[in-house]
């Protein structure tokens, strides 16, 4: 496959298509939000803004890495190719998060979900500023480590949701939460591309020149995070579920050991399926920018359209599809359908040769994500004690983090050594193989809540 000098698409047409999708998205959400419990709306808004800030910078990260490498920069003396270097910096976030997530979850079990979320938002704001002003690979690495170390948000939010709704409604509620985060995924890259395009704009009237330069995306993300923290401090209420002070709590390390030592347990298998599937799916995504740049000519100014498309479809799938299909088929079967869809997206991606085919194939990715992970999290929540949910949600993120550490390195190396399509084939195969871990899971989970998992 050869690189193309000019985009193999009309950016103006693509922009208008994305704008139309945005309008439809707003109309759908405005209608469906009437069905969302009021107590979840503030949480959804917090998660939306948090994810929008994150995805302002995520699509741009590979380009910042590439720029540093072209300037002759190395990471602790290591001069690596851009694929492996990108994977290494992406993995640094996950290394920090996988260590901290279950402990943040345990803290939220003891002291409440709200304070942990505020700490996480503060860490994210600092990380975005570091990213914005990073002029070396070391600072890029540090920005990801800072955000990962404070990265207790995902598990704590999931615990917050399952605290608030009945078991039969958890997959649907987690779908609503995922819809809000994926709306952030849809809009964040577009905001990032706009900020990048305005990097040389003079912000000072008169003769003086004040331009944010390449720091503009990071500054915008940090500003959103600060505003989000203020909003959460004012309006986000505590879920009300805390551990008794005298309770004999299982340790985080004991829970980790149980997953490893007893992989046949239903809880262990759910954690492992979640980790392998989401780790592979997220681990390969940073290379999507390079792949689409080589195949279709996407760059820093247009890659946001792809992520906006994925995010928009994710919202549609979670809002319009997930709840209805779970009601009909149950969480275990729906999660299997999702795994097959997610695997198909990555296995087929190297074969795309047109923008139309790309739009069809890549649509299976957000559909698969929407059907798989809310269902797995809902199943896990029913199998663990209420007062330990924060820890187990964090534990799930830790094992997912382990997969996220390994997969970007594996896929980055495969991209550099074996070709541009090899990372996507690896990811698709690993995700499909998780179906083997799900054998008998429907029977195991139904013993906890009869009728909840068909």
C-alpha positions, 0 to 999 in steps of 0.5 A: 500500500502506498501513501497518497499525496492528496486526500482520497475524499472531499473534506468539505463533503465529509464535513457537511455529512458530519454536520448532518449527523450531529443534527440528527444526534442532537434530535435523537438525544433530545427525544431519548433523554426524557426516558433517562432518570433525572439522577443520572443526567448530571453524571452523564453531563460530567462524563460527556465533558470529561470524554470530550476533553480526552478526545480533544488530544487522543487523535492528535497524540500520534502527530505530536509523537511524530513531530518530536521524532522528526525533530530528533527527539528520543525517549530516555535515549531510545530512538524508536519508530513512530508506531512503537513510540506511539504505543509506548506513550499510550501505554504509559497512561494505562500502566499508571491507571491499572495500578491506581484504579482499584485503589480509587475504587476502594476509596470510593467504596469507603468515602464516596464516589463524588470526591474521587471523581473531583480528584480525577478531574483535577489530575486530568486538567494538569495532564492536558496542560502538560500535553499542550506545552510538551516539547519533547517525548518525555513531557508527552509521556509525563502527561499521560502518566499524570492522567493515568495515576488519577484515572479512577473515573471509569470504574467509579462512574460505573459503580455510581450508576449501578448503585443508582438503578435496579439490576434489570435496568443496569445495562440500559443505564450503563448504555446511557452513560456510554452514550454520553461519553461517546458523544464526547468521543464524537465531538472531542476530536472535532474540537481538537482539530478546530483548536489545532487549526486555530493554533496560529490565530492572533488572540491579541487585538492591535499590534501585539501577537498572541497565539497559542500555537500547538498548545491550543488543544491541550489548553482547551481540554484543560479548560473544559476539565476545570469547568467540568470540575466546578460543575460536578462540585456544584451539582453532582450528589453522592450515591449514598452507598458506603462501606460500614467503618467496621466492615472486614473488607477484602483487599485489592490484592486478594481480589486480583489474585482471585481473578488470576488463580480462579479463572473459571469463576464467572466474575473472573471470566467477565473481567478477563473478557472485558479486559482482552476485548476492550484492551485490544480495541483501544490499543489498536485505535492510535494506529488508525490515524497512521493507517488512514493517513497512508490509505486515504490521506487523513491528517491532523485537520481531518482525522477528527471526522473519523472519530466523530463518525465513530462516536456518533454511531456509538451514541446511536447504538447505545441510545436506540439499540442496546436497551431494546436488544438486551430486553429481547435477548439478555445481556450474555447473548448481546455481549456475544453479538457485540464481540463478533461485531467488534472483531469483524470491524478490525478483521475487515478494516485492512481490506477497505479501498474506498471511503464508502467501504470504510464507513460501512466496515468501521461502523461495526466497531462502535456497534460492537463496543456498545453491545459488549461492554455495558452488558459485561459490566452489568453482569459483573455488578450483579455478582459482587457485593454492593459495598465492593462494587467500586473496587471490582469496577476498578479491578475490571479497569486494572485488567483492561489496563494490563491489556492496554499496556501490552496491546499498543506495544504489540500492535505498534511493533506489528505496524512497523515490522509486518505491515499496516494491516497486521495490527487490526488482524491481531486485534480482531483475532484476539477479540473473537477468541474471547468467545471461548471464555464466555462458554457457560457464562449464561448459566453461571450468571443466571444462578445469581439473578434468575431471568436476568441473563437469558 
